[in-house]
Amino acid sequence: MSTTITITGAGGQIGYALLFRIAAGEMLGPGEKIRLRLLEIPQGLGAAEGAALELQDGAFDLLEHVEVTDDAAVGFDGCNVALLVGARPRGPGMERADLLAANAGIFGPQGTAIAENAAADVRVTVVGNPANTNALIAASAAEGVPVERFTALTRLDENRARAQLAQVLEKPVSSIRFVPIWGNHSATQFPDVSHATVDGRPVLDALAERVGDVRRWLDETFIPRVAKRGAEIIEVRGSSSVASAASATIDHVRDWVLGTKECTSAGVVSRGEYGVPEGLVSSFPVNFVDGNWRIVEGLEIDDWSRARIDASVAELIEERDAVRALGML
């Protein structure tokens, strides 16, 4: 047996950064044979075909087959893991409603194609932004597929948050635990250190020794930098995050498929937990157990955190309502 993995936008930079790590077994482990389907728009087929040739030349022991297509029915046929990477970026003069409408035209049909062609156990991770709402659109269009099969990537934000804490505290990233992301994958997101630990010690205590006024540092430095890290990278590098986005995608899917005892972050459908309206795809602290995700419940949320969570959720509601007004939900 092998796992069929479909990657949309496979000829793009994030797709290219993903392919070789997946083929090397970093996502599903060294014992799992894989088949890759590279789904692209016609203009991107050349880049995807070139990547397929490089995959062949890599002689990866785990890679059984690579197929390049611009046909969603072929791309999602028998798919077990779908990585929806390709999305319409925001262009000059484009309003949010225009961006949402453009992406609804991409992710709605992809959701339908997944429902009609993918394997019964398909797991879908939406990477293309606006990831939360794109996941909602795809899930809504995938008639018959449980909404729990759709997630949005917020692991990149969590990785950024943990890395920033590790740098300030002069500790390895591996020592930082429990830094969930709440809300939207956008500038309103809330990276929450309330329950975080460093080497088993509360991060808030460790920060107090380093930065003095912890709340002020969180408000003025930490939260803005995590939320705007993508823009910082564009300014410095001249293009958007690629390798780190691919790495976070691999982390997310590996934990979802193989399981983890750690609390991590994912955009998942709300059932009303923590006051988030039912049906929204919002980032929560989650565990991945037996191939399923579950929201970590029972966490205490203070008023300061509550306000930040509510602000990000309000943005998700606005996005949902804008797409609904377009008749696409």
C-alpha positions as CSV (number, residue, x, y, z in Angstrom):
1,M,0.0,0.0,0.0
2,S,1.1,3.6,-0.6
3,T,-0.3,7.0,0.2
4,T,-1.5,9.3,-2.6
5,I,-0.6,13.0,-2.0
6,T,-2.0,15.8,-4.1
7,I,-0.4,19.2,-4.1
8,T,-2.1,22.1,-5.8
9,G,0.0,24.9,-7.0
10,A,2.8,22.3,-7.2
11,G,4.8,24.3,-9.7
12,G,5.1,27.3,-7.3
13,Q,7.8,28.0,-4.8
14,I,6.1,26.4,-1.7
15,G,5.2,23.4,-3.8
16,Y,8.8,23.0,-4.9
17,A,10.0,23.3,-1.3
18,L,7.6,20.6,-0.3
19,L,8.1,18.0,-2.9
20,F,11.6,16.7,-2.2
21,R,11.1,16.6,1.6
22,I,7.9,14.6,1.1
23,A,9.6,12.3,-1.3
24,A,12.4,11.8,1.3
25,G,9.8,10.6,3.9
26,E,9.9,13.6,6.2
27,M,6.1,14.0,6.2
28,L,4.8,10.5,6.5
29,G,7.9,8.6,7.8
30,P,10.6,6.4,6.3
31,G,8.3,3.4,5.9
32,E,5.5,4.9,3.8
33,K,5.6,4.6,0.1
34,I,4.0,7.6,-1.7
35,R,2.5,8.6,-5.0
36,L,2.5,12.3,-5.9
37,R,-0.1,14.2,-7.9
38,L,1.0,17.6,-9.0
39,L,-2.1,19.7,-9.8
40,E,-1.5,23.0,-11.6
41,I,-3.2,25.6,-13.7
42,P,-2.2,25.4,-17.4
43,Q,0.3,28.2,-17.1
44,G,2.1,26.3,-14.3
45,L,2.3,22.9,-15.9
46,G,5.8,23.5,-17.2
47,A,7.2,24.3,-13.8
48,A,5.4,21.3,-12.3
49,E,6.7,19.0,-15.1
50,G,10.2,20.2,-14.4
51,A,9.9,19.4,-10.7
52,A,8.6,16.0,-11.7
53,L,11.8,15.4,-13.7
54,E,13.9,16.4,-10.8
55,L,11.9,14.1,-8.5
56,Q,12.7,11.3,-10.9
57,D,16.4,12.2,-10.9
58,G,16.4,12.2,-7.1
59,A,15.8,8.4,-7.1
60,F,13.8,8.5,-3.9
61,D,13.2,5.0,-2.6
62,L,9.8,5.9,-1.2
63,L,8.5,7.6,-4.3
64,E,6.5,5.2,-6.5
65,H,4.9,7.5,-9.0
66,V,4.6,11.2,-10.0
67,E,1.8,12.6,-12.2
68,V,1.4,16.1,-13.4
69,T,-2.1,17.4,-14.4
70,D,-4.3,20.4,-14.7
71,D,-7.5,18.3,-14.3
72,A,-8.8,18.4,-10.7
73,A,-10.6,15.1,-11.2
74,V,-7.3,13.4,-12.1
75,G,-5.4,15.3,-9.5
76,F,-7.6,14.3,-6.6
77,D,-8.3,10.7,-7.8
78,G,-7.8,8.4,-4.8
79,C,-6.1,11.2,-2.9
80,N,-5.4,10.4,0.8
81,V,-3.6,13.7,1.7
82,A,-4.4,17.0,-0.1
83,L,-2.3,20.0,0.3
84,L,-4.1,23.0,-1.2
85,V,-1.2,25.4,-1.7
86,G,-2.1,27.3,-4.8
87,A,-4.2,30.4,-4.2
88,R,-4.8,33.8,-5.7
89,P,-2.6,36.4,-4.1
90,R,-3.8,39.9,-3.4
91,G,-2.9,42.2,-6.3
92,P,-2.6,46.0,-6.5
93,G,-6.0,47.7,-5.9
94,M,-7.7,44.4,-5.0
95,E,-10.2,44.8,-2.2
96,R,-10.7,42.0,0.3
97,A,-14.1,41.0,-1.3
98,D,-12.3,40.7,-4.6
99,L,-9.7,38.4,-3.1
100,L,-12.3,36.3,-1.3
101,A,-14.3,36.0,-4.6
102,A,-11.2,35.0,-6.6
103,N,-10.2,32.3,-4.1
104,A,-13.8,31.0,-3.8
105,G,-13.6,30.4,-7.5
106,I,-10.5,28.2,-6.8
107,F,-11.3,26.4,-3.5
108,G,-15.0,25.8,-4.2
109,P,-14.4,23.6,-7.3
110,Q,-11.5,21.9,-5.5
111,G,-13.7,21.0,-2.6
112,T,-16.2,19.5,-5.1
113,A,-13.5,17.6,-6.9
114,I,-12.2,16.2,-3.6
115,A,-15.7,15.0,-2.7
116,E,-16.1,13.3,-6.1
117,N,-12.7,11.8,-6.5
118,A,-10.7,11.6,-3.3
119,A,-10.3,8.5,-1.0
120,A,-12.8,8.1,1.8
121,D,-10.0,8.8,4.4
122,V,-8.8,12.1,2.7
123,R,-7.2,14.7,4.9
124,V,-7.1,18.2,3.5
125,T,-4.7,21.0,4.6
126,V,-5.2,24.5,3.2
127,V,-2.0,26.5,2.9
128,G,-3.1,29.1,0.4
129,N,-4.3,32.4,1.9
130,P,-6.7,33.5,3.3
131,A,-6.3,29.9,4.6
132,N,-9.0,29.8,7.2
133,T,-11.8,31.0,4.9
134,N,-10.4,29.1,1.9
135,A,-10.7,25.9,4.1
136,L,-14.3,26.9,4.9
137,I,-15.1,27.4,1.3
138,A,-13.6,24.0,0.2
139,A,-15.2,22.1,3.1
140,S,-18.6,23.7,2.2
141,A,-18.3,22.5,-1.4
142,A,-17.2,19.0,-0.5
143,E,-20.6,17.4,-0.1
144,G,-20.4,14.2,1.8
145,V,-16.9,14.8,3.2
146,P,-16.9,15.4,7.0
147,V,-15.8,18.9,7.7
148,E,-13.3,17.5,10.2
149,R,-11.3,16.4,7.2
150,F,-10.4,20.0,6.4
151,T,-7.9,22.1,8.3
152,A,-6.1,25.4,7.7
153,L,-2.4,25.8,8.3
154,T,-1.5,28.0,11.4
155,R,1.5,25.9,12.4
156,L,3.7,28.4,10.7
157,D,2.5,31.1,13.1
158,E,3.1,28.8,16.0
159,N,6.6,27.9,14.8
160,R,7.4,31.6,14.5
161,A,6.1,32.3,18.0
162,R,8.2,29.5,19.5
163,A,11.3,30.6,17.6
164,Q,10.9,34.2,18.9
165,L,10.5,33.1,22.5
166,A,13.5,30.8,22.1
167,Q,15.6,33.7,20.8
168,V,14.7,36.1,23.6
169,L,15.1,33.4,26.3
170,E,18.3,32.1,24.7
171,K,16.9,28.5,24.8
172,P,16.6,25.9,22.1
173,V,13.2,25.9,20.3
174,S,12.6,22.3,21.5
175,S,12.4,23.6,25.1
176,I,9.4,25.9,24.3
177,R,6.1,24.1,24.7
178,F,2.4,25.0,24.3
179,V,2.2,28.3,22.3
180,P,-1.1,27.9,20.5
181,I,-2.4,30.3,17.8
182,W,-6.0,31.5,18.1
183,G,-8.2,32.9,15.4
184,N,-7.3,33.8,11.8
185,H,-4.0,33.3,9.9
186,S,-3.7,37.1,9.5
187,A,-2.4,40.1,11.3
188,T,-5.2,39.7,13.9
189,Q,-4.0,36.3,15.1
190,F,-3.2,35.7,18.7
191,P,-0.1,33.8,19.7
192,D,-0.9,32.8,23.2
193,V,1.9,32.3,25.8
194,S,-0.4,32.2,28.8
195,H,0.2,28.4,29.3
196,A,3.5,28.1,27.6
197,T,6.6,26.6,29.3
198,V,10.3,26.6,28.8
199,D,12.1,23.6,30.2
200,G,8.9,22.9,32.1
201,R,8.9,26.4,33.7
202,P,6.2,29.0,32.9
203,V,7.3,31.2,30.0
204,L,5.8,34.3,31.6
205,D,8.1,33.9,34.6
206,A,11.1,33.5,32.4
207,L,10.1,36.5,30.3
208,A,9.8,38.7,33.4
209,E,13.5,38.2,34.0
210,R,14.4,39.1,30.5
211,V,12.1,41.9,29.3
212,G,10.7,43.4,32.5
213,D,7.2,44.5,31.7
214,V,5.9,41.3,30.1
215,R,2.5,42.6,29.0
216,R,4.0,45.6,27.3
217,W,6.6,43.4,25.5
218,L,3.9,41.0,24.3
219,D,1.7,43.9,23.1
220,E,4.4,46.0,21.4
221,T,7.0,43.5,20.3
222,F,6.1,39.8,20.4
223,I,2.6,39.7,19.0
224,P,3.1,42.2,16.2
225,R,6.3,40.5,15.1
226,V,4.8,37.1,15.0
227,A,1.7,38.4,13.2
228,K,3.7,40.4,10.7
229,R,6.6,38.1,10.2
230,G,5.5,37.3,6.7
231,A,5.7,40.9,5.7
232,E,9.1,41.3,7.4
233,I,10.4,38.4,5.3
234,I,9.1,40.0,2.1
235,E,10.8,43.2,3.0
236,V,14.1,41.6,3.7
237,R,14.1,38.8,1.2
238,G,12.2,40.4,-1.6
239,S,9.6,37.6,-1.7
240,S,7.3,35.7,0.6
241,S,8.0,32.9,3.0
242,V,8.6,29.6,1.2
243,A,10.8,27.1,3.1
244,S,9.3,27.9,6.5
245,A,5.8,27.5,5.1
246,A,6.7,24.2,3.6
247,S,8.3,23.1,6.8
248,A,5.2,24.0,8.8
249,T,3.0,22.1,6.4
250,I,5.1,19.0,6.8
251,D,4.9,19.4,10.6
252,H,1.2,19.8,10.5
253,V,0.4,16.8,8.3
254,R,3.0,14.5,10.0
255,D,1.3,15.2,13.4
256,W,-2.2,14.8,11.9
257,V,-1.4,11.4,10.3
258,L,1.1,10.0,12.8
259,G,-0.2,11.6,16.0
260,T,1.5,13.7,18.7
261,K,1.2,14.1,22.4
262,E,2.0,17.8,22.1
263,C,-0.5,20.5,22.0
264,T,-0.1,22.4,18.7
265,S,-2.1,24.8,16.5
266,A,-4.4,24.2,13.5
267,G,-7.3,26.0,11.8
268,V,-10.3,23.6,12.4
269,V,-14.0,23.9,12.3
270,S,-15.5,25.2,15.5
271,R,-18.3,23.5,17.4
272,G,-18.7,26.5,19.6
273,E,-15.6,25.9,21.7
274,Y,-14.3,29.0,23.6
275,G,-17.2,31.1,22.3
276,V,-16.1,30.8,18.6
277,P,-19.3,30.6,16.5
278,E,-20.1,27.1,15.3
279,G,-19.0,26.5,11.7
280,L,-16.1,28.9,11.5
281,V,-12.6,27.6,10.6
282,S,-10.6,29.1,13.4
283,S,-7.2,28.3,14.8
284,F,-7.3,26.5,18.2
285,P,-4.9,24.6,20.4
286,V,-5.3,21.0,19.3
287,N,-4.1,17.5,19.8
288,F,-3.8,15.0,17.0
289,V,-4.7,11.5,18.1
290,D,-5.4,8.3,16.0
291,G,-5.6,10.3,12.8
292,N,-8.1,12.8,14.1
293,W,-7.8,16.3,15.7
294,R,-9.4,17.4,18.9
295,I,-9.6,20.9,20.4
296,V,-7.9,21.2,23.8
297,E,-10.6,22.3,26.1
298,G,-10.7,23.7,29.6
299,L,-8.0,26.4,29.3
300,E,-8.4,29.5,31.3
301,I,-8.7,32.6,29.1
302,D,-8.2,36.0,30.9
303,D,-9.8,39.2,29.7
304,W,-6.7,40.4,27.8
305,S,-6.5,37.2,25.9
306,R,-10.3,37.1,25.4
307,A,-10.3,40.5,23.7
308,R,-7.6,39.4,21.2
309,I,-9.3,36.1,20.4
310,D,-12.6,37.9,19.9
311,A,-11.0,40.5,17.5
312,S,-9.5,37.8,15.3
313,V,-12.7,35.7,15.3
314,A,-14.6,38.9,14.3
315,E,-12.4,39.1,11.2
316,L,-13.2,35.5,10.4
317,I,-16.9,36.3,10.7
318,E,-16.5,39.2,8.3
319,E,-14.7,37.0,5.8
320,R,-17.4,34.3,6.1
321,D,-20.2,36.8,5.6
322,A,-18.5,38.4,2.6
323,V,-18.2,35.0,0.9
324,R,-21.7,34.1,1.9
325,A,-22.9,37.4,0.4
326,L,-21.3,36.4,-2.9
327,G,-23.4,33.2,-2.9
328,M,-20.3,31.0,-2.5
329,L,-21.2,29.3,0.9
